[in-house]
Amino acid sequence: RSSLIITGYDGTMFGSASIDPQRGLKYSPESDVTPRSEEEEGYTHVLCDVPCSGERHVLRTSSSLAKWSAGSSRHLQKKQMSLLKAAVSSCRPGGTIVYSTCSINTNENDVVIEKLLNKRGDQVEAQLDVLADVGIGESTEYGNIVLPDHNNCKGMGPMYVCALRKK
C-alpha cells in the first residue's frame, strides 16, 4: 500500500502529529522534537525541501536583494532545523529523509546536517554522494551541491541535497 500526503500544515509539527486523511492533523501535546515511538509506522520516505535564502534569486532581482540580510540566514537555519527534526521524527526506521535547499550557504546546508547529527546521530546517518549516479554537482561534507556555473551542472542550481537514513 502506498500513499502520498501533500499538505499546507506547519511542517515543524509533523513529528508530533497524527494524520487522518479525512480530518487533517491532530497535534499531540509533545513538542516537535519528540521522536515517534518505534511502534508507530511513520513514512518510508520524507522530502524536506526547506525555505532558504535562495541566493540565485537574490542576485537576479533587485527586490530580493533589498530584502536580504546576513541575519536572515541565521533565522532560516532555525526554521530549517525544526523542519528537519520533524522529518526525522516522521520517518520510520530504515526510511530515507532527503533534505534540500536552493542555497549555496553552507550554514543552511552542511551546518544544518552537522547540527542534526550532533543532536540525533543515534537516530540518523548521512548517505554520502547521492548525486554520483546522476553525474551532476560535487560532494560536500554531508551531501552534494549543484552550482549553475559548473560545467557538469548544465545551468541547474544552486541546489543542495543530503540523504539521511533513519536507524
C-alpha positions in Angstrom: 0.0 0.0 0.0 1.4 3.4 -0.9 0.2 6.9 -0.2 1.3 10.4 -0.7 0.4 13.3 1.6 0.8 16.9 0.4 -0.3 19.5 2.9 -0.1 23.1 3.8 0.1 22.4 7.5 3.0 23.5 9.6 5.8 21.0 8.8 7.5 21.5 12.1 4.6 19.7 13.8 4.8 16.5 11.7 6.9 14.7 14.3 4.2 15.3 17.0 1.0 14.9 15.0 -1.0 12.1 13.6 -2.6 12.4 10.2 -6.1 11.5 9.5 -6.8 11.9 5.8 -10.5 12.8 6.5 -9.9 15.3 9.3 -6.3 16.5 8.8 -3.6 16.8 11.5 -4.2 16.1 15.2 -1.4 17.6 17.4 -0.2 15.9 20.5 1.0 17.9 23.5 4.6 16.9 22.9 7.0 19.3 21.2 8.2 19.0 17.7 11.4 17.4 18.9 9.7 14.3 20.4 10.6 11.3 18.2 7.8 8.9 17.2 7.8 5.7 19.2 9.1 2.6 17.3 5.6 1.1 17.3 4.3 3.9 15.1 4.6 3.3 11.4 5.9 6.6 10.1 6.8 7.3 6.5 9.3 5.3 4.3 10.4 8.5 2.5 10.3 12.1 3.6 11.3 15.1 1.4 12.3 18.1 3.5 12.7 20.9 0.9 13.1 23.8 3.3 12.8 27.6 2.8 16.2 29.1 2.2 18.0 32.3 1.3 18.0 31.3 -2.4 21.0 33.4 -3.5 20.2 32.9 -7.2 17.0 34.9 -6.8 18.8 37.5 -4.6 21.4 38.0 -7.4 18.8 38.2 -10.2 16.2 40.6 -8.8 16.8 43.9 -7.0 13.7 43.5 -4.8 15.1 40.2 -3.4 18.5 41.8 -2.9 16.9 44.7 -1.0 15.2 42.1 1.4 18.4 40.1 2.0 20.4 40.4 5.2 23.1 38.3 7.0 20.6 37.7 9.8 18.0 36.2 7.5 20.3 33.1 7.1 20.5 32.6 10.8 16.7 32.9 11.2 16.2 30.4 8.3 18.7 28.0 9.8 16.5 27.7 12.9 13.4 27.0 10.8 15.3 24.5 8.6 16.5 22.7 11.7 12.9 22.5 13.1 11.6 21.1 9.8 14.4 18.6 9.5 13.9 17.3 13.1 10.2 16.9 12.4 11.1 15.0 9.2 13.3 12.6 11.2 10.5 12.1 13.7 8.0 11.4 10.9 10.2 8.8 9.2 10.1 5.1 10.1 13.4 3.2 11.0 15.1 2.2 7.7 13.4 5.0 5.9 15.0 7.9 4.0 14.9 11.6 4.6 16.1 13.9 1.8 17.0 17.4 2.9 17.3 20.0 0.2 17.8 23.8 -0.3 18.4 26.1 -3.2 21.2 27.8 -1.2 24.9 27.9 -1.6 25.3 29.0 2.0 27.0 26.2 4.0 25.2 27.4 7.1 21.9 26.4 5.5 23.3 23.1 4.1 26.1 21.1 5.7 26.0 23.0 9.0 22.3 22.1 9.5 23.1 18.4 8.8 26.0 18.6 11.2 23.9 20.0 13.9 21.2 17.3 13.3 23.9 14.6 13.5 25.2 16.1 16.7 21.7 16.0 18.3 20.3 12.9 16.7 23.2 10.9 15.4 21.8 7.9 17.3 18.7 8.1 15.0 20.1 9.0 11.6 23.2 8.7 9.4 24.1 10.6 6.2 24.2 8.8 2.9 27.1 10.4 1.1 27.4 11.4 -2.6 23.7 10.8 -3.5 24.1 12.5 -6.9 27.1 10.5 -8.0 24.9 8.3 -10.3 23.3 11.4 -11.9 26.7 12.9 -12.7 26.0 16.4 -11.6 27.2 18.5 -8.7 30.0 18.0 -6.3 30.4 16.4 -2.9 30.3 18.3 0.3 31.0 17.0 3.8 27.5 15.5 4.1 25.7 15.9 0.8 26.0 17.3 -2.7 25.8 20.8 -4.2 24.9 21.7 -7.7 26.3 25.1 -8.8 25.0 26.7 -12.0 28.4 28.0 -13.1 30.0 24.5 -13.1 30.1 22.7 -16.5 28.6 19.4 -15.3 25.5 21.2 -13.9 24.1 22.4 -17.2 22.9 25.7 -15.7 20.9 24.0 -12.9 21.2 25.1 -9.3 22.1 26.2 -6.9 20.8 23.1 -5.1 22.0 21.2 -2.1 20.9 17.7 -1.3 21.6 15.4 1.6 20.0 12.0 2.1 19.7 10.6 5.6 18.8 7.1 6.6 16.8 6.6 9.8 18.4 4.0 12.0 
